[in-house]
Amino acid sequence: MATATATATPTATTAQATRHLTVLYDANCPLCVHIRHWLIGQHWLVPLRLIPAGSFAAQEKFPRLDHASTLREITVIGDGGQVWTGTDAFIVCLWALTEHRPRANWLATAAGRPFARAAMYTASAWRQAVRTEPGAEGEVEPEAPACGDHCSVPG
């Protein structure tokens, strides 16, 4: 898998070639599951496939990916093999959405990037406070099954 390092948002050339993005989200995190539902309800410029990080489906689809790291931070994979993590993954998710592409383009700039990093830092801190480990006592199974092709149709 190649990693995207030059810019957080795909270039014009990459954007034309991008047919879909796969978002690996933490199914044991209420915030991540909420964001998954929010993403499904948005109008997409680039179709999103949402798959629980570390799941059998994720491991089968991306066998060379470090799946332990995908449970620590959001990971987005382009259909061309590009991999974005953390702040870059957050920006790329926004870039795929009709209403939020202009904001994503700004967040990818030197002026906007500190705001994107701050948002990711805040989300990460909150996530660590509320995340449940599979099998933890009192854990309620989150509503976040692997959705396969159901998540690839814009809501």
Beta strands, then each sheet from edge to edge (+ up, - down):
strand 1: 21-25
strand 2: 48-52
strand 3: 75-78
strand 4: 83-85
sheet 1: 2+ 1+ 3- 4+
end
